[in-house]
Amino acid sequence: MESTTTLEFINRMFPTEASLVAVEPLIQKLRNKIRHVDAEILVAVRQQSSSGTKAKEDLAASMKAIQELTHRIRDIKVKAEQSEIMVQEICRDIKRLDFAKKHITTTITALHRLAMLVSAVDQLQTMASKRQYKEAAGQLEAVNQLCSHFAAYKDIPKINELREKFKAIKQTLKSHVFSDFSSLGTARLKEDGNLMQQLADSCLVVDCLDPSVREELIQNVCSKELTAYQQIFEGTEVARLEKAERRYAWIKRQIRANEDIWQIFPPLWRVPYLLCIQFCKVTRVQLMGILDGMKEKPDVATLLQALQRTLEFEEELAERFGAGKDGAAGKDDDSDIEVNDDDKEQEDQHSASFIRKKYEHIAKADRDIDPSDGSEQSSQDKFGKHGLGNPLSFRGIISSCFEPHLTVYIELEEKTLMETLEKLIQEETWEAEEGSQTNILSSSTQVFLIIKRSLKRCSALTRNQTLFNLFKVFQRILKAYSGKLSSRLPKGGTGLVAAATGTDGQVKISEKDERLICYIVNTAEYCHETAGQLADNICKIIDVQFADKVDMSEEQDEFSVVITKALATLVQGLETKLEAELAVMSRMPWATLESVGDQSEYVNAISAILSSVPVIGGLLSPLYFQFFLDKLAASFAPRFYFNIYKCKRISETGAQQMLLDTHAVKTLLLEVPSLGGQGTAPASYTKFVGREMGKAESLLKVILSPVESIADTYRALLVEGTAADFQHTLDLKGLKKSEQQPLLDYFNRRVTGGVIPSSPIPTVATAAAPSPPTPITPSAANAASREAMMARAAALGRGAVAQSAAAAAAVSSTGLKRIFALAESAKEGASKKEGTFRKLFNT
């Protein structure tokens, strides 16, 4: 590689022989350069030798400096350890002195408090013996605080001795206070004015004692106050249920009479409130005993009157003690049921409606109280003016005992509602009210009106199990009403006579019946919606434990069944009318018809029958009107198709006339939605009518087709047709059995083989030379055959136009005049091969 480079260099420097004259100067130049390089190397070697000695000297100096630094660091570390030991010793001494100071301070404080405790206990003992309650209350609080400081010194005898002494003093104070309160309610209290103040001071002492002492004292005071009540209202004449209001009058008198006594107690003790609580508990027990001890069911008026007085008393207590907004009864019980509330009936003071109204007045006054004010209420009631806020509620504390015995009230409500329902049905005119935009029966609004009134009456009394039982009554009422609506629907013929006359299951309805059915549909729809609203309103006011059980879905389903049944009856009624016209159609002499004219009389009759649809559309909602139209089309269109098979022989002229009639009926069905005010017919309805009526048109086109191609035409136009239907079609065309058999065989082979065999009818051969045979696949054969059949059917339609144009020119102006005018136009322009019948055949 190196020799190659040298050789290249020489060749580059001396490319020719003439250039060799420069060899000597080049060699001389290279020698000079070599000597210059050798001199530079010698200088570099000498410098390197001198710098190595200097580097060794610098390294030695660095090592020496490092050793000196290490010695210094070691000295600093030793001194730091010595300083740390010294600081620890100093801190230990300071901590020892700090503990000593703390212990001395604690000891001095404990001794000082002990001295105070000993002195305070001695003073408290003296005050207790002298019944100095006001001073003793302050001293008692101080002793309690001092004793709390010595809670950790239970093992010290002196402390335990003081504790026992303090406990004995408190027991002494308790006995003195209870002894002084034994004079409460006696004449001595009124005679001695200082005793009242002494009792008030003793309450301060009770506040400093254990909470159980205060509870026991209040319990004794309340029990003493209620002793006379239990003696008066237990097992006596005034203890009867109808005199329950005397119980509440008694406690009101007691609270008013002892107004000065209640001022003895601190407000936070709530003695009047606790007295009323105990009174309610005692009263509840006594009323439960009275109700449970009855051998017969209580009188409803007496029961409701006692319950009403109890509710009023509970409401007054709730308002008096600041619980006016508590409990479920404080809710607004106005259910937003969409019915009129024109209640003008006269009610006595013992009726449930009167009770409801009175309670609503009390509840309204209750709602006027500001719930955000936790202090004393601004309103004053019969009890006095010392109302105190309290989180507890009096509602239901007594009245809940009536709950198990209110079944008689529910039975009375159900009986009343059922009787009212029967009366409403008897008075129902079964016509919509004049000027009404809802087109519903007046009895439906009245039913929900009486239900609303009943709901208000019950919710004013209770919102527990009884209200839920009443809800079940509402369910039965609504089911009964749905049954009444269903029973008013026209019914079809039944029995042997109907079966013998062929009217079994047919429903004959008049125009009045049609309006009645529409009213029933609208009424059932109104009841369906209002029943859901009723359930929602009851859920809002009933107790939470019953809210999940309130459900009107079954009753709503009942009304939905009524709607479906009513619409089905309406469709059956129109079917019965249309069936008669279809029978006229089947009896017409289609085989002997001489010419094609205007639409037949039965078509005019069908048009007249369908003229009632606008009235029905104006009464029904768009949803149910569309449902009615769908059912009517689903029933009539297939009947019309099968009714063609009921006809006897149909000639070519008869088939042409029937084809015109079929198109007219189809047009009528498509125009029915617009006649009912719907505007544009739904696409699904239009598609269904076109498909079903198209079958009838296709059948008539098959009858009009030539005999030699009738099988292929039938398969092309009626793809779903069977062999039996095809045979029936041949019967309509008037073919004999011997003529039908080859066609049937050909039809069956074509159905099973999937290819088109040769026609069973001989045809005249043409003079044209036969073309070479080409293979035909089954799919191609079917497609070609279908196109050929459609072309022949169109040609047949054009032929029918030519035959009927003359008759159409003489026809008066009717619903199908336009069709015949187009047919005449098609005859004049036969070269264009267009016309009304071609459109009919190509559909």
FENCORJO-V723377 format. One line per field, one symbol per residue. ss: DSSP state (2 for helix, 1 for strand, 0 for the rest). A space follows every 50 residues. Layout:
BEGIN
ss: ???
END
This chain:
BEGIN
ss: 02222222222220002222222222222222222222222222222222 22222222222222222222222222222222222222222222222222 22222222222222222222222222222200222222222222222220 00000022222222222222222222222220000022222022222222 22222222002222222222222222222222000022202222222222 22222220222200002220222222222222222222222200000002 22222222222222222222000000022200000000000000000000 02222222222222222000000000000010010000000000000022 22222022222222222222222222200000000000000222222222 22222222222000222222222222222222222220000010222222 20010000002222222222222222222222222222222002222000 00222222222222222222222222222222222220000000000000 22222222222222222220022222222222222222222222220000 02222222222222222222222220000000222222222222222222 22220022222222222000002222222222200022222222222222 22200000000000000000000000022222222222222222222222 2222222220000000222222222222022200022222220
END
